[in-house]
Amino acid sequence: MSLAYYFDHHVPFAICEGLRSRSIDILTTVDDGSEHWSDEAILQRATELGRLVFTQDADFLAIGCEWVKSRRHFAGLVYGHQLRITIGQAIRDLELIAAVMTPGAMRDRVEWLPLR
């Protein structure tokens, strides 16, 4: 069983569609009606749903690091800088993470794309 993602509104639609075409479970903030929520609320919502957040918004990095330091649990966070990863790389790396990682391994973890 692969991991499920929660995409914030900064993620290009092409990444979402590329993963959905590979049968990866994606829920976007737009789909969920949370696109105007704060980043913390989005991370909390994704955690409640058991989904990893994928974002290209650097503000999430600060929140993820703060939650790790304060031992506040979250389902996981994957970040890919908009200028340092192509759409194709993002699709391949997110597909790999979904296929090989477990919810337990991603819990309270911040992962950067591209994978090395």
Backbone as XML, in Angstrom:
<?xml version="1.0"?>
<chain id="A" units="angstrom">
  <residue number="1" name="MET">
    <atom name="N" x="0.853" y="-1.184" z="0.000"/>
    <atom name="CA" x="0.000" y="0.000" z="0.000"/>
    <atom name="C" x="0.891" y="1.238" z="0.000"/>
  </residue>
  <residue number="2" name="SER">
    <atom name="N" x="0.601" y="2.166" z="-0.879"/>
    <atom name="CA" x="1.436" y="3.354" z="-0.957"/>
    <atom name="C" x="0.897" y="4.456" z="-0.041"/>
  </residue>
  <residue number="3" name="LEU">
    <atom name="N" x="1.766" y="5.397" z="0.242"/>
    <atom name="CA" x="1.384" y="6.552" z="1.050"/>
    <atom name="C" x="0.480" y="7.466" z="0.246"/>
  </residue>
  <residue number="4" name="ALA">
    <atom name="N" x="-0.309" y="8.261" z="0.946"/>
    <atom name="CA" x="-1.189" y="9.241" z="0.316"/>
    <atom name="C" x="-0.647" y="10.638" z="0.590"/>
  </residue>
  <residue number="5" name="TYR">
    <atom name="N" x="-0.870" y="11.525" z="-0.351"/>
    <atom name="CA" x="-0.374" y="12.903" z="-0.253"/>
    <atom name="C" x="-1.504" y="13.907" z="-0.106"/>
  </residue>
  <residue number="6" name="TYR">
    <atom name="N" x="-1.136" y="15.021" z="0.490"/>
    <atom name="CA" x="-1.992" y="16.215" z="0.595"/>
    <atom name="C" x="-1.180" y="17.349" z="-0.005"/>
  </residue>
  <residue number="7" name="PHE">
    <atom name="N" x="-1.606" y="17.869" z="-1.155"/>
    <atom name="CA" x="-0.867" y="18.913" z="-1.874"/>
    <atom name="C" x="-1.405" y="20.289" z="-1.526"/>
  </residue>
  <residue number="8" name="ASP">
    <atom name="N" x="-0.510" y="21.207" z="-1.208"/>
    <atom name="CA" x="-0.970" y="22.574" z="-1.010"/>
    <atom name="C" x="-1.169" y="23.248" z="-2.368"/>
  </residue>
  <residue number="9" name="HIS">
    <atom name="N" x="-1.728" y="24.429" z="-2.345"/>
    <atom name="CA" x="-2.112" y="25.096" z="-3.597"/>
    <atom name="C" x="-0.932" y="25.649" z="-4.393"/>
  </residue>
  <residue number="10" name="HIS">
    <atom name="N" x="0.283" y="25.579" z="-3.868"/>
    <atom name="CA" x="1.473" y="26.040" z="-4.588"/>
    <atom name="C" x="2.009" y="24.996" z="-5.568"/>
  </residue>
  <residue number="11" name="VAL">
    <atom name="N" x="1.539" y="23.777" z="-5.481"/>
    <atom name="CA" x="2.053" y="22.691" z="-6.316"/>
    <atom name="C" x="1.415" y="22.761" z="-7.708"/>
  </residue>
  <residue number="12" name="PRO">
    <atom name="N" x="2.253" y="22.712" z="-8.750"/>
    <atom name="CA" x="1.691" y="22.708" z="-10.107"/>
    <atom name="C" x="0.749" y="21.523" z="-10.340"/>
  </residue>
  <residue number="13" name="PHE">
    <atom name="N" x="-0.344" y="21.804" z="-11.039"/>
    <atom name="CA" x="-1.344" y="20.779" z="-11.317"/>
    <atom name="C" x="-0.747" y="19.604" z="-12.088"/>
  </residue>
  <residue number="14" name="ALA">
    <atom name="N" x="0.268" y="19.853" z="-12.905"/>
    <atom name="CA" x="0.893" y="18.785" z="-13.692"/>
    <atom name="C" x="1.499" y="17.705" z="-12.790"/>
  </residue>
  <residue number="15" name="ILE">
    <atom name="N" x="2.031" y="18.083" z="-11.641"/>
    <atom name="CA" x="2.581" y="17.096" z="-10.705"/>
    <atom name="C" x="1.445" y="16.243" z="-10.142"/>
  </residue>
  <residue number="16" name="CYS">
    <atom name="N" x="0.378" y="16.882" z="-9.761"/>
    <atom name="CA" x="-0.792" y="16.174" z="-9.240"/>
    <atom name="C" x="-1.322" y="15.187" z="-10.273"/>
  </residue>
  <residue number="17" name="GLU">
    <atom name="N" x="-1.518" y="15.626" z="-11.474"/>
    <atom name="CA" x="-2.050" y="14.760" z="-12.521"/>
    <atom name="C" x="-1.088" y="13.636" z="-12.878"/>
  </residue>
  <residue number="18" name="GLY">
    <atom name="N" x="0.213" y="13.940" z="-12.907"/>
    <atom name="CA" x="1.199" y="12.907" z="-13.196"/>
    <atom name="C" x="1.173" y="11.786" z="-12.177"/>
  </residue>
  <residue number="19" name="LEU">
    <atom name="N" x="1.001" y="12.141" z="-10.911"/>
    <atom name="CA" x="0.938" y="11.119" z="-9.866"/>
    <atom name="C" x="-0.394" y="10.382" z="-9.875"/>
  </residue>
  <residue number="20" name="ARG">
    <atom name="N" x="-1.457" y="11.105" z="-10.094"/>
    <atom name="CA" x="-2.764" y="10.440" z="-10.164"/>
    <atom name="C" x="-2.798" y="9.436" z="-11.311"/>
  </residue>
  <residue number="21" name="SER">
    <atom name="N" x="-2.136" y="9.749" z="-12.430"/>
    <atom name="CA" x="-2.103" y="8.814" z="-13.557"/>
    <atom name="C" x="-1.296" y="7.564" z="-13.219"/>
  </residue>
  <residue number="22" name="ARG">
    <atom name="N" x="-0.496" y="7.626" z="-12.155"/>
    <atom name="CA" x="0.279" y="6.483" z="-11.674"/>
    <atom name="C" x="-0.391" y="5.826" z="-10.457"/>
  </residue>
  <residue number="23" name="SER">
    <atom name="N" x="-1.648" y="6.168" z="-10.246"/>
    <atom name="CA" x="-2.465" y="5.603" z="-9.159"/>
    <atom name="C" x="-1.983" y="5.986" z="-7.768"/>
  </residue>
  <residue number="24" name="ILE">
    <atom name="N" x="-1.334" y="7.147" z="-7.637"/>
    <atom name="CA" x="-0.946" y="7.660" z="-6.323"/>
    <atom name="C" x="-2.115" y="8.480" z="-5.795"/>
  </residue>
  <residue number="25" name="ASP">
    <atom name="N" x="-2.460" y="8.271" z="-4.540"/>
    <atom name="CA" x="-3.589" y="8.943" z="-3.898"/>
    <atom name="C" x="-3.206" y="10.380" z="-3.551"/>
  </residue>
  <residue number="26" name="ILE">
    <atom name="N" x="-3.845" y="11.335" z="-4.215"/>
    <atom name="CA" x="-3.573" y="12.761" z="-4.014"/>
    <atom name="C" x="-4.863" y="13.455" z="-3.615"/>
  </residue>
  <residue number="27" name="LEU">
    <atom name="N" x="-4.808" y="14.246" z="-2.557"/>
    <atom name="CA" x="-5.880" y="15.162" z="-2.186"/>
    <atom name="C" x="-5.256" y="16.548" z="-2.139"/>
  </residue>
  <residue number="28" name="THR">
    <atom name="N" x="-5.836" y="17.498" z="-2.831"/>
    <atom name="CA" x="-5.287" y="18.856" z="-2.824"/>
    <atom name="C" x="-6.077" y="19.719" z="-1.845"/>
  </residue>
  <residue number="29" name="THR">
    <atom name="N" x="-5.462" y="20.824" z="-1.445"/>
    <atom name="CA" x="-6.175" y="21.766" z="-0.576"/>
    <atom name="C" x="-7.401" y="22.320" z="-1.288"/>
  </residue>
  <residue number="30" name="VAL">
    <atom name="N" x="-7.320" y="22.453" z="-2.610"/>
    <atom name="CA" x="-8.478" y="22.925" z="-3.372"/>
    <atom name="C" x="-9.597" y="21.890" z="-3.311"/>
  </residue>
  <residue number="31" name="ASP">
    <atom name="N" x="-9.243" y="20.608" z="-3.520"/>
    <atom name="CA" x="-10.238" y="19.523" z="-3.427"/>
    <atom name="C" x="-10.902" y="19.499" z="-2.045"/>
  </residue>
  <residue number="32" name="ASP">
    <atom name="N" x="-10.108" y="19.791" z="-1.019"/>
    <atom name="CA" x="-10.559" y="19.685" z="0.371"/>
    <atom name="C" x="-11.159" y="20.986" z="0.901"/>
  </residue>
  <residue number="33" name="GLY">
    <atom name="N" x="-11.075" y="22.065" z="0.123"/>
    <atom name="CA" x="-11.624" y="23.348" z="0.559"/>
    <atom name="C" x="-10.775" y="24.074" z="1.587"/>
  </residue>
  <residue number="34" name="SER">
    <atom name="N" x="-9.496" y="23.726" z="1.657"/>
    <atom name="CA" x="-8.618" y="24.329" z="2.668"/>
    <atom name="C" x="-7.540" y="25.232" z="2.075"/>
  </residue>
  <residue number="35" name="GLU">
    <atom name="N" x="-7.673" y="25.606" z="0.806"/>
    <atom name="CA" x="-6.610" y="26.372" z="0.147"/>
    <atom name="C" x="-6.361" y="27.745" z="0.769"/>
  </residue>
  <residue number="36" name="HIS">
    <atom name="N" x="-7.292" y="28.252" z="1.560"/>
    <atom name="CA" x="-7.112" y="29.558" z="2.200"/>
    <atom name="C" x="-6.739" y="29.433" z="3.683"/>
  </residue>
  <residue number="37" name="TRP">
    <atom name="N" x="-6.520" y="28.225" z="4.132"/>
    <atom name="CA" x="-6.140" y="28.004" z="5.526"/>
    <atom name="C" x="-4.677" y="28.373" z="5.738"/>
  </residue>
  <residue number="38" name="SER">
    <atom name="N" x="-4.309" y="28.538" z="6.985"/>
    <atom name="CA" x="-2.900" y="28.769" z="7.322"/>
    <atom name="C" x="-2.108" y="27.497" z="7.052"/>
  </residue>
  <residue number="39" name="ASP">
    <atom name="N" x="-0.802" y="27.654" z="6.880"/>
    <atom name="CA" x="0.049" y="26.492" z="6.637"/>
    <atom name="C" x="-0.012" y="25.499" z="7.802"/>
  </residue>
  <residue number="40" name="GLU">
    <atom name="N" x="-0.042" y="26.012" z="9.021"/>
    <atom name="CA" x="-0.145" y="25.112" z="10.185"/>
    <atom name="C" x="-1.439" y="24.325" z="10.170"/>
  </residue>
  <residue number="41" name="ALA">
    <atom name="N" x="-2.523" y="24.973" z="9.815"/>
    <atom name="CA" x="-3.811" y="24.276" z="9.751"/>
    <atom name="C" x="-3.802" y="23.216" z="8.652"/>
  </residue>
  <residue number="42" name="ILE">
    <atom name="N" x="-3.130" y="23.509" z="7.542"/>
    <atom name="CA" x="-3.028" y="22.535" z="6.452"/>
    <atom name="C" x="-2.216" y="21.324" z="6.904"/>
  </residue>
  <residue number="43" name="LEU">
    <atom name="N" x="-1.100" y="21.560" z="7.589"/>
    <atom name="CA" x="-0.286" y="20.445" z="8.079"/>
    <atom name="C" x="-1.073" y="19.615" z="9.091"/>
  </residue>
  <residue number="44" name="GLN">
    <atom name="N" x="-1.838" y="20.262" z="9.946"/>
    <atom name="CA" x="-2.666" y="19.549" z="10.920"/>
    <atom name="C" x="-3.752" y="18.735" z="10.224"/>
  </residue>
  <residue number="45" name="ARG">
    <atom name="N" x="-4.395" y="19.322" z="9.224"/>
    <atom name="CA" x="-5.455" y="18.622" z="8.480"/>
    <atom name="C" x="-4.903" y="17.382" z="7.784"/>
  </residue>
  <residue number="46" name="ALA">
    <atom name="N" x="-3.757" y="17.533" z="7.142"/>
    <atom name="CA" x="-3.130" y="16.396" z="6.459"/>
    <atom name="C" x="-2.814" y="15.292" z="7.464"/>
  </residue>
  <residue number="47" name="THR">
    <atom name="N" x="-2.336" y="15.676" z="8.630"/>
    <atom name="CA" x="-2.016" y="14.704" z="9.671"/>
    <atom name="C" x="-3.277" y="13.972" z="10.128"/>
  </residue>
  <residue number="48" name="GLU">
    <atom name="N" x="-4.355" y="14.713" z="10.320"/>
    <atom name="CA" x="-5.621" y="14.082" z="10.710"/>
    <atom name="C" x="-6.079" y="13.061" z="9.673"/>
  </residue>
  <residue number="49" name="LEU">
    <atom name="N" x="-5.775" y="13.333" z="8.404"/>
    <atom name="CA" x="-6.164" y="12.440" z="7.323"/>
    <atom name="C" x="-5.120" y="11.357" z="7.047"/>
  </residue>
  <residue number="50" name="GLY">
    <atom name="N" x="-3.985" y="11.408" z="7.752"/>
    <atom name="CA" x="-2.921" y="10.428" z="7.561"/>
    <atom name="C" x="-2.192" y="10.591" z="6.242"/>
  </residue>
  <residue number="51" name="ARG">
    <atom name="N" x="-2.058" y="11.830" z="5.779"/>
    <atom name="CA" x="-1.436" y="12.121" z="4.486"/>
    <atom name="C" x="-0.189" y="12.971" z="4.649"/>
  </residue>
  <residue number="52" name="LEU">
    <atom name="N" x="0.800" y="12.718" z="3.797"/>
    <atom name="CA" x="2.000" y="13.543" z="3.747"/>
    <atom name="C" x="1.687" y="14.832" z="3.015"/>
  </residue>
  <residue number="53" name="VAL">
    <atom name="N" x="2.186" y="15.935" z="3.518"/>
    <atom name="CA" x="2.059" y="17.192" z="2.784"/>
    <atom name="C" x="3.199" y="17.273" z="1.775"/>
  </residue>
  <residue number="54" name="PHE">
    <atom name="N" x="2.863" y="17.586" z="0.534"/>
    <atom name="CA" x="3.872" y="17.973" z="-0.445"/>
    <atom name="C" x="3.646" y="19.434" z="-0.745"/>
  </residue>
  <residue number="55" name="THR">
    <atom name="N" x="4.732" y="20.201" z="-0.670"/>
    <atom name="CA" x="4.645" y="21.639" z="-0.888"/>
    <atom name="C" x="5.876" y="22.154" z="-1.597"/>
  </residue>
  <residue number="56" name="GLN">
    <atom name="N" x="5.720" y="23.319" z="-2.192"/>
    <atom name="CA" x="6.843" y="24.055" z="-2.749"/>
    <atom name="C" x="6.908" y="25.425" z="-2.086"/>
  </residue>
  <residue number="57" name="ASP">
    <atom name="N" x="6.281" y="25.538" z="-0.936"/>
    <atom name="CA" x="6.230" y="26.753" z="-0.127"/>
    <atom name="C" x="7.202" y="26.596" z="1.044"/>
  </residue>
  <residue number="58" name="ALA">
    <atom name="N" x="8.257" y="27.404" z="1.030"/>
    <atom name="CA" x="9.314" y="27.284" z="2.042"/>
    <atom name="C" x="8.817" y="27.553" z="3.462"/>
  </residue>
  <residue number="59" name="ASP">
    <atom name="N" x="7.702" y="28.248" z="3.615"/>
    <atom name="CA" x="7.171" y="28.499" z="4.965"/>
    <atom name="C" x="6.871" y="27.191" z="5.702"/>
  </residue>
  <residue number="60" name="PHE">
    <atom name="N" x="6.510" y="26.159" z="4.955"/>
    <atom name="CA" x="6.236" y="24.867" z="5.583"/>
    <atom name="C" x="7.483" y="24.275" z="6.233"/>
  </residue>
  <residue number="61" name="LEU">
    <atom name="N" x="8.656" y="24.581" z="5.685"/>
    <atom name="CA" x="9.897" y="24.049" z="6.270"/>
    <atom name="C" x="10.081" y="24.538" z="7.697"/>
  </residue>
  <residue number="62" name="ALA">
    <atom name="N" x="9.858" y="25.822" z="7.905"/>
    <atom name="CA" x="9.991" y="26.386" z="9.258"/>
    <atom name="C" x="8.979" y="25.742" z="10.204"/>
  </residue>
  <residue number="63" name="ILE">
    <atom name="N" x="7.769" y="25.553" z="9.731"/>
    <atom name="CA" x="6.733" y="24.936" z="10.564"/>
    <atom name="C" x="7.110" y="23.487" z="10.878"/>
  </residue>
  <residue number="64" name="GLY">
    <atom name="N" x="7.530" y="22.734" z="9.870"/>
    <atom name="CA" x="7.930" y="21.348" z="10.094"/>
    <atom name="C" x="9.063" y="21.236" z="11.097"/>
  </residue>
  <residue number="65" name="CYS">
    <atom name="N" x="10.070" y="22.086" z="10.952"/>
    <atom name="CA" x="11.203" y="22.064" z="11.892"/>
    <atom name="C" x="10.756" y="22.433" z="13.299"/>
  </residue>
  <residue number="66" name="GLU">
    <atom name="N" x="9.877" y="23.398" z="13.418"/>
    <atom name="CA" x="9.374" y="23.795" z="14.732"/>
    <atom name="C" x="8.562" y="22.668" z="15.362"/>
  </residue>
  <residue number="67" name="TRP">
    <atom name="N" x="7.755" y="21.999" z="14.572"/>
    <atom name="CA" x="6.970" y="20.883" z="15.108"/>
    <atom name="C" x="7.877" y="19.741" z="15.541"/>
  </residue>
  <residue number="68" name="VAL">
    <atom name="N" x="8.949" y="19.486" z="14.805"/>
    <atom name="CA" x="9.902" y="18.447" z="15.211"/>
    <atom name="C" x="10.538" y="18.824" z="16.546"/>
  </residue>
  <residue number="69" name="LYS">
    <atom name="N" x="11.012" y="20.074" z="16.662"/>
    <atom name="CA" x="11.654" y="20.534" z="17.899"/>
    <atom name="C" x="10.715" y="20.466" z="19.094"/>
  </residue>
  <residue number="70" name="SER">
    <atom name="N" x="9.460" y="20.814" z="18.875"/>
    <atom name="CA" x="8.495" y="20.830" z="19.984"/>
    <atom name="C" x="7.800" y="19.479" z="20.183"/>
  </residue>
  <residue number="71" name="ARG">
    <atom name="N" x="8.226" y="18.489" z="19.400"/>
    <atom name="CA" x="7.677" y="17.135" z="19.476"/>
    <atom name="C" x="6.183" y="17.084" z="19.176"/>
  </residue>
  <residue number="72" name="ARG">
    <atom name="N" x="5.754" y="17.994" z="18.314"/>
    <atom name="CA" x="4.367" y="17.966" z="17.835"/>
    <atom name="C" x="4.332" y="17.054" z="16.621"/>
  </residue>
  <residue number="73" name="HIS">
    <atom name="N" x="3.500" y="16.056" z="16.679"/>
    <atom name="CA" x="3.502" y="15.028" z="15.641"/>
    <atom name="C" x="2.778" y="15.473" z="14.376"/>
  </residue>
  <residue number="74" name="PHE">
    <atom name="N" x="3.294" y="15.003" z="13.238"/>
    <atom name="CA" x="2.656" y="15.222" z="11.949"/>
    <atom name="C" x="2.971" y="14.030" z="11.053"/>
  </residue>
  <residue number="75" name="ALA">
    <atom name="N" x="2.162" y="13.851" z="10.021"/>
    <atom name="CA" x="2.268" y="12.653" z="9.181"/>
    <atom name="C" x="3.510" y="12.647" z="8.308"/>
  </residue>
  <residue number="76" name="GLY">
    <atom name="N" x="4.071" y="13.813" z="8.032"/>
    <atom name="CA" x="5.265" y="13.925" z="7.209"/>
    <atom name="C" x="5.135" y="15.092" z="6.252"/>
  </residue>
  <residue number="77" name="LEU">
    <atom name="N" x="6.284" y="15.578" z="5.815"/>
    <atom name="CA" x="6.330" y="16.748" z="4.944"/>
    <atom name="C" x="7.395" y="16.518" z="3.889"/>
  </residue>
  <residue number="78" name="VAL">
    <atom name="N" x="7.039" y="16.757" z="2.646"/>
    <atom name="CA" x="7.982" y="16.658" z="1.533"/>
    <atom name="C" x="8.020" y="18.024" z="0.861"/>
  </residue>
  <residue number="79" name="TYR">
    <atom name="N" x="9.232" y="18.554" z="0.697"/>
    <atom name="CA" x="9.413" y="19.891" z="0.121"/>
    <atom name="C" x="10.290" y="19.814" z="-1.121"/>
  </residue>
  <residue number="80" name="GLY">
    <atom name="N" x="9.864" y="20.481" z="-2.167"/>
    <atom name="CA" x="10.661" y="20.604" z="-3.382"/>
    <atom name="C" x="10.674" y="22.050" z="-3.831"/>
  </residue>
  <residue number="81" name="HIS">
    <atom name="N" x="11.836" y="22.687" z="-3.807"/>
    <atom name="CA" x="11.956" y="24.084" z="-4.226"/>
    <atom name="C" x="11.561" y="24.209" z="-5.694"/>
  </residue>
  <residue number="82" name="GLN">
    <atom name="N" x="10.781" y="25.222" z="-6.014"/>
    <atom name="CA" x="10.253" y="25.392" z="-7.373"/>
    <atom name="C" x="11.335" y="25.502" z="-8.434"/>
  </residue>
  <residue number="83" name="LEU">
    <atom name="N" x="12.491" y="26.056" z="-8.088"/>
    <atom name="CA" x="13.547" y="26.266" z="-9.076"/>
    <atom name="C" x="14.598" y="25.166" z="-9.072"/>
  </residue>
  <residue number="84" name="ARG">
    <atom name="N" x="14.479" y="24.196" z="-8.167"/>
    <atom name="CA" x="15.504" y="23.158" z="-8.056"/>
    <atom name="C" x="15.021" y="21.759" z="-8.409"/>
  </residue>
  <residue number="85" name="ILE">
    <atom name="N" x="13.782" y="21.670" z="-8.866"/>
    <atom name="CA" x="13.238" y="20.367" z="-9.245"/>
    <atom name="C" x="12.276" y="20.559" z="-10.419"/>
  </residue>
  <residue number="86" name="THR">
    <atom name="N" x="12.388" y="19.669" z="-11.378"/>
    <atom name="CA" x="11.474" y="19.720" z="-12.512"/>
    <atom name="C" x="10.186" y="18.983" z="-12.157"/>
  </residue>
  <residue number="87" name="ILE">
    <atom name="N" x="9.189" y="19.176" z="-12.964"/>
    <atom name="CA" x="7.930" y="18.462" z="-12.755"/>
    <atom name="C" x="8.166" y="16.956" z="-12.846"/>
  </residue>
  <residue number="88" name="GLY">
    <atom name="N" x="8.946" y="16.524" z="-13.839"/>
    <atom name="CA" x="9.250" y="15.101" z="-13.986"/>
    <atom name="C" x="9.985" y="14.530" z="-12.789"/>
  </residue>
  <residue number="89" name="GLN">
    <atom name="N" x="10.978" y="15.269" z="-12.269"/>
    <atom name="CA" x="11.709" y="14.809" z="-11.079"/>
    <atom name="C" x="10.766" y="14.696" z="-9.885"/>
  </residue>
  <residue number="90" name="ALA">
    <atom name="N" x="9.912" y="15.688" z="-9.713"/>
    <atom name="CA" x="8.972" y="15.671" z="-8.591"/>
    <atom name="C" x="8.066" y="14.448" z="-8.673"/>
  </residue>
  <residue number="91" name="ILE">
    <atom name="N" x="7.552" y="14.169" z="-9.848"/>
    <atom name="CA" x="6.673" y="13.011" z="-10.019"/>
    <atom name="C" x="7.423" y="11.724" z="-9.687"/>
  </residue>
  <residue number="92" name="ARG">
    <atom name="N" x="8.613" y="11.556" z="-10.225"/>
    <atom name="CA" x="9.388" y="10.330" z="-9.965"/>
    <atom name="C" x="9.723" y="10.179" z="-8.485"/>
  </residue>
  <residue number="93" name="ASP">
    <atom name="N" x="10.186" y="11.259" z="-7.856"/>
    <atom name="CA" x="10.589" y="11.176" z="-6.450"/>
    <atom name="C" x="9.393" y="10.955" z="-5.522"/>
  </residue>
  <residue number="94" name="LEU">
    <atom name="N" x="8.295" y="11.635" z="-5.783"/>
    <atom name="CA" x="7.104" y="11.452" z="-4.950"/>
    <atom name="C" x="6.513" y="10.055" z="-5.124"/>
  </residue>
  <residue number="95" name="GLU">
    <atom name="N" x="6.571" y="9.535" z="-6.338"/>
    <atom name="CA" x="6.112" y="8.162" z="-6.577"/>
    <atom name="C" x="6.986" y="7.172" z="-5.808"/>
  </residue>
  <residue number="96" name="LEU">
    <atom name="N" x="8.289" y="7.390" z="-5.816"/>
    <atom name="CA" x="9.208" y="6.506" z="-5.091"/>
    <atom name="C" x="8.947" y="6.555" z="-3.591"/>
  </residue>
  <residue number="97" name="ILE">
    <atom name="N" x="8.802" y="7.751" z="-3.040"/>
    <atom name="CA" x="8.519" y="7.886" z="-1.606"/>
    <atom name="C" x="7.230" y="7.150" z="-1.250"/>
  </residue>
  <residue number="98" name="ALA">
    <atom name="N" x="6.191" y="7.347" z="-2.056"/>
    <atom name="CA" x="4.902" y="6.695" z="-1.786"/>
    <atom name="C" x="5.009" y="5.179" z="-1.840"/>
  </residue>
  <residue number="99" name="ALA">
    <atom name="N" x="5.873" y="4.682" z="-2.709"/>
    <atom name="CA" x="5.992" y="3.233" z="-2.894"/>
    <atom name="C" x="6.833" y="2.549" z="-1.824"/>
  </residue>
  <residue number="100" name="VAL">
    <atom name="N" x="7.886" y="3.216" z="-1.342"/>
    <atom name="CA" x="8.831" y="2.509" z="-0.468"/>
    <atom name="C" x="8.786" y="2.929" z="0.997"/>
  </residue>
  <residue number="101" name="MET">
    <atom name="N" x="8.256" y="4.078" z="1.293"/>
    <atom name="CA" x="8.218" y="4.524" z="2.685"/>
    <atom name="C" x="6.926" y="4.061" z="3.349"/>
  </residue>
  <residue number="102" name="THR">
    <atom name="N" x="6.971" y="3.953" z="4.654"/>
    <atom name="CA" x="5.792" y="3.600" z="5.440"/>
    <atom name="C" x="5.324" y="4.837" z="6.204"/>
  </residue>
  <residue number="103" name="PRO">
    <atom name="N" x="4.067" y="4.836" z="6.637"/>
    <atom name="CA" x="3.621" y="5.966" z="7.453"/>
    <atom name="C" x="4.495" y="6.178" z="8.685"/>
  </residue>
  <residue number="104" name="GLY">
    <atom name="N" x="4.917" y="5.099" z="9.314"/>
    <atom name="CA" x="5.773" y="5.221" z="10.489"/>
    <atom name="C" x="7.123" y="5.836" z="10.186"/>
  </residue>
  <residue number="105" name="ALA">
    <atom name="N" x="7.692" y="5.497" z="9.034"/>
    <atom name="CA" x="8.992" y="6.042" z="8.645"/>
    <atom name="C" x="8.903" y="7.521" z="8.290"/>
  </residue>
  <residue number="106" name="MET">
    <atom name="N" x="7.750" y="7.969" z="7.814"/>
    <atom name="CA" x="7.604" y="9.367" z="7.425"/>
    <atom name="C" x="7.079" y="10.255" z="8.548"/>
  </residue>
  <residue number="107" name="ARG">
    <atom name="N" x="6.585" y="9.643" z="9.610"/>
    <atom name="CA" x="6.018" y="10.428" z="10.707"/>
    <atom name="C" x="7.079" y="11.374" z="11.276"/>
  </residue>
  <residue number="108" name="ASP">
    <atom name="N" x="6.702" y="12.635" z="11.415"/>
    <atom name="CA" x="7.563" y="13.685" z="11.986"/>
    <atom name="C" x="8.833" y="13.902" z="11.172"/>
  </residue>
  <residue number="109" name="ARG">
    <atom name="N" x="8.784" y="13.591" z="9.910"/>
    <atom name="CA" x="9.963" y="13.691" z="9.043"/>
    <atom name="C" x="9.745" y="14.755" z="7.974"/>
  </residue>
  <residue number="110" name="VAL">
    <atom name="N" x="10.816" y="15.496" z="7.670"/>
    <atom name="CA" x="10.821" y="16.456" z="6.580"/>
    <atom name="C" x="11.797" y="15.931" z="5.540"/>
  </residue>
  <residue number="111" name="GLU">
    <atom name="N" x="11.304" y="15.703" z="4.325"/>
    <atom name="CA" x="12.115" y="15.175" z="3.227"/>
    <atom name="C" x="12.214" y="16.231" z="2.132"/>
  </residue>
  <residue number="112" name="TRP">
    <atom name="N" x="13.413" y="16.378" z="1.578"/>
    <atom name="CA" x="13.667" y="17.358" z="0.514"/>
    <atom name="C" x="13.755" y="16.669" z="-0.833"/>
  </residue>
  <residue number="113" name="LEU">
    <atom name="N" x="13.198" y="17.308" z="-1.848"/>
    <atom name="CA" x="13.361" y="16.867" z="-3.235"/>
    <atom name="C" x="14.273" y="17.847" z="-3.971"/>
  </residue>
  <residue number="114" name="PRO">
    <atom name="N" x="15.058" y="17.420" z="-4.926"/>
    <atom name="CA" x="15.099" y="16.058" z="-5.434"/>
    <atom name="C" x="15.819" y="15.119" z="-4.470"/>
  </residue>
  <residue number="115" name="LEU">
    <atom name="N" x="15.420" y="13.847" z="-4.524"/>
    <atom name="CA" x="16.124" y="12.821" z="-3.751"/>
    <atom name="C" x="17.495" y="12.637" z="-4.348"/>
  </residue>
  <residue number="116" name="ARG">
    <atom name="N" x="18.426" y="12.265" z="-3.571"/>
    <atom name="CA" x="19.812" y="12.077" z="-4.065"/>
    <atom name="C" x="20.128" y="10.615" z="-4.181"/>
  </residue>
</chain>
